[in-house]
């Protein structure tokens, strides 16, 4: 079965510690399961991406914001961004 998602929200985070880069993330709704998921275009070494199946878009947005805050803390210790296409 083909996986189809609806992009519910697109967010951007910027002004990270020790970095001039920004990161884009999306909250998507899986049309097969109805669950909400997060997609990110960049990650920081040592920080786990939000990978849950969330019941609401707000839960997924909160997970994405928590992920970026964790990235900011890791960058304070000189970690490195790893960018990829989403």
MIDOSE-1310 file (N, C-alpha, C; in nm, 2 decimals, decimal comma, always signed):
residues 86
xxxx	+0,08/-0,12/+0,00/+0,00/+0,00/+0,00/+0,09/+0,12/+0,00; +0,05/+0,22/-0,08/+0,13/+0,34/-0,09/+0,11/+0,43/+0,04; +0,21/+0,49/+0,09/+0,20/+0,58/+0,20/+0,17/+0,72/+0,15; +0,06/+0,78/+0,20/+0,02/+0,91/+0,17/+0,00/+0,99/+0,30
xxxx	+0,06/+1,11/+0,30/+0,05/+1,20/+0,42/+0,00/+1,33/+0,38; -0,07/+1,39/+0,47/-0,12/+1,53/+0,45/-0,03/+1,62/+0,53; +0,03/+1,72/+0,47/+0,11/+1,82/+0,55/+0,02/+1,91/+0,63; +0,02/+1,89/+0,76/-0,07/+1,97/+0,84/-0,01/+2,10/+0,88
xxxx	+0,12/+2,10/+0,91/+0,19/+2,22/+0,96/+0,33/+2,22/+0,92; +0,39/+2,33/+0,88/+0,53/+2,34/+0,85/+0,59/+2,45/+0,94; +0,69/+2,42/+1,01/+0,75/+2,51/+1,11/+0,90/+2,53/+1,08; +0,96/+2,64/+1,12/+1,10/+2,66/+1,11/+1,16/+2,71/+1,24
xxxx	+1,27/+2,66/+1,27/+1,34/+2,70/+1,39/+1,48/+2,77/+1,35; +1,51/+2,87/+1,42/+1,64/+2,94/+1,38/+1,70/+3,00/+1,51; +1,82/+3,06/+1,49/+1,89/+3,12/+1,60/+1,94/+3,02/+1,71; +1,99/+2,91/+1,66/+2,04/+2,81/+1,74/+2,18/+2,85/+1,80
xxxx	+2,22/+2,80/+1,91/+2,35/+2,83/+1,97/+2,46/+2,78/+1,88; +2,56/+2,85/+1,86/+2,68/+2,81/+1,78/+2,65/+2,78/+1,64; +2,54/+2,83/+1,58/+2,50/+2,80/+1,45/+2,42/+2,91/+1,39; +2,44/+2,94/+1,26/+2,36/+3,04/+1,20/+2,25/+2,97/+1,11
xxxx	+2,24/+2,84/+1,12/+2,15/+2,77/+1,03/+2,01/+2,77/+1,09; +1,92/+2,74/+1,00/+1,78/+2,71/+1,05/+1,74/+2,57/+1,01; +1,63/+2,53/+1,07/+1,58/+2,39/+1,04/+1,43/+2,40/+1,01; +1,39/+2,32/+0,92/+1,25/+2,31/+0,89/+1,19/+2,18/+0,93
xxxx	+1,07/+2,18/+0,98/+1,01/+2,05/+1,02/+0,86/+2,06/+0,98; +0,81/+1,94/+0,96/+0,67/+1,93/+0,93/+0,59/+1,84/+1,02; +0,47/+1,87/+1,04/+0,38/+1,77/+1,11/+0,29/+1,72/+0,99; +0,29/+1,59/+0,98/+0,21/+1,53/+0,87/+0,11/+1,43/+0,94
xxxx	+0,00/+1,41/+0,87/-0,10/+1,31/+0,91/-0,10/+1,20/+0,81; -0,07/+1,08/+0,86/-0,07/+0,96/+0,78/-0,22/+0,92/+0,75; -0,25/+0,93/+0,62/-0,39/+0,91/+0,58/-0,43/+0,76/+0,59; -0,34/+0,67/+0,60/-0,37/+0,53/+0,62/-0,41/+0,50/+0,77
xxxx	-0,33/+0,56/+0,86/-0,35/+0,53/+1,00/-0,42/+0,64/+1,08; -0,42/+0,76/+1,03/-0,47/+0,87/+1,10/-0,38/+0,93/+1,20; -0,26/+0,87/+1,22/-0,17/+0,93/+1,32/-0,09/+1,04/+1,27; -0,04/+1,13/+1,36/+0,04/+1,24/+1,32/+0,18/+1,21/+1,34
xxxx	+0,27/+1,25/+1,25/+0,42/+1,22/+1,26/+0,49/+1,35/+1,23; +0,62/+1,35/+1,27/+0,71/+1,47/+1,25/+0,81/+1,43/+1,14; +0,84/+1,53/+1,06/+0,95/+1,51/+0,96/+1,04/+1,63/+0,99; +1,17/+1,61/+0,98/+1,27/+1,72/+1,00/+1,37/+1,71/+0,89
xxxx	+1,42/+1,83/+0,85/+1,52/+1,83/+0,74/+1,67/+1,83/+0,79; +1,68/+1,84/+0,92/+1,82/+1,83/+0,98/+1,81/+1,78/+1,12; +1,92/+1,72/+1,16/+1,93/+1,66/+1,29/+2,07/+1,70/+1,34; +2,09/+1,69/+1,47/+2,21/+1,71/+1,54/+2,26/+1,57/+1,59
xxxx	+2,39/+1,54/+1,57/+2,44/+1,42/+1,63/+2,41/+1,40/+1,77; +2,36/+1,28/+1,81/+2,33/+1,25/+1,95/+2,19/+1,29/+1,99; +2,11/+1,36/+1,91/+1,97/+1,39/+1,94/+1,88/+1,31/+1,86; +1,79/+1,23/+1,93/+1,69/+1,15/+1,86/+1,58/+1,23/+1,80
xxxx	+1,55/+1,20/+1,68/+1,44/+1,27/+1,61/+1,31/+1,22/+1,67; +1,20/+1,31/+1,67/+1,07/+1,27/+1,72/+1,02/+1,16/+1,62; +0,99/+1,04/+1,68/+0,95/+0,93/+1,59/+0,82/+0,87/+1,63; +0,74/+0,93/+1,71/+0,62/+0,87/+1,76/+0,51/+0,89/+1,66
xxxx	+0,40/+0,81/+1,69/+0,28/+0,83/+1,62/+0,19/+0,90/+1,72; +0,17/+1,03/+1,69/+0,09/+1,11/+1,79/-0,06/+1,11/+1,75; -0,14/+1,13/+1,86/-0,28/+1,13/+1,84/-0,33/+1,26/+1,79; -0,26/+1,37/+1,81/-0,31/+1,51/+1,77/-0,19/+1,58/+1,70
xxxx	-0,23/+1,68/+1,62/-0,13/+1,76/+1,56/-0,05/+1,84/+1,67; -0,12/+1,89/+1,77/-0,06/+1,96/+1,88/+0,05/+1,88/+1,95; +0,02/+1,75/+1,97/+0,13/+1,66/+2,03/+0,25/+1,65/+1,95; +0,23/+1,64/+1,82/+0,34/+1,63/+1,72/+0,42/+1,76/+1,72
xxxx	+0,35/+1,88/+1,72/+0,42/+2,01/+1,72/+0,50/+2,02/+1,85; +0,44/+1,98/+1,96/+0,52/+1,99/+2,09/+0,64/+1,90/+2,08; +0,63/+1,78/+2,02/+0,75/+1,69/+2,01/+0,86/+1,76/+1,92; +0,81/+1,82/+1,81/+0,91/+1,89/+1,72/+0,98/+2,01/+1,79
xxxx	+0,91/+2,08/+1,87/+0,97/+2,19/+1,94/+1,07/+2,14/+2,05; +1,03/+2,03/+2,12/+1,12/+1,97/+2,22/+1,24/+1,92/+2,15; +1,23/+1,86/+2,03/+1,34/+1,81/+1,95/+1,44/+1,93/+1,92; +1,39/+2,04/+1,87/+1,47/+2,16/+1,84/+1,54/+2,21/+1,97
xxxx	+1,47/+2,21/+2,08/+1,53/+2,26/+2,21/+1,65/+2,16/+2,24; +1,63/+2,03/+2,22/+1,74/+1,94/+2,25/+1,85/+1,96/+2,16; +1,82/+1,99/+2,03/+1,93/+2,02/+1,93/+2,01/+2,15/+1,98; +1,94/+2,25/+2,03/+2,00/+2,37/+2,07/+2,10/+2,34/+2,19
xxxx	+2,05/+2,26/+2,28/+2,14/+2,22/+2,40/+2,26/+2,14/+2,35; +2,24/+2,05/+2,25/+2,36/+1,98/+2,20/+2,46/+2,07/+2,13; +2,40/+2,17/+2,05/+2,49/+2,26/+1,98/+2,57/+2,34/+2,07; +2,52/+2,36/+2,19/+2,60/+2,44/+2,29/+2,73/+2,37/+2,32
xxxx	+2,73/+2,24/+2,31/+2,85/+2,15/+2,33/+2,93/+2,13/+2,20; +2,90/+2,21/+2,10/+2,97/+2,20/+1,97/+2,94/+2,08/+1,88; +2,82/+2,03/+1,89/+2,77/+1,92/+1,80/+2,76/+1,98/+1,66; +2,73/+1,90/+1,56/+2,72/+1,94/+1,42/+2,59/+1,90/+1,36
xxxx	+2,53/+1,99/+1,28/+2,41/+1,97/+1,21/+2,44/+1,87/+1,09; +2,34/+1,78/+1,07/+2,34/+1,69/+0,95/+2,22/+1,72/+0,87; +2,23/+1,78/+0,75/+2,11/+1,82/+0,67/+2,08/+1,71/+0,57; +1,95/+1,70/+0,54/+1,91/+1,61/+0,43/+1,77/+1,66/+0,38
xx	+1,73/+1,60/+0,27/+1,60/+1,64/+0,22/+1,49/+1,56/+0,29; +1,38/+1,63/+0,31/+1,26/+1,56/+0,36/+1,15/+1,55/+0,26
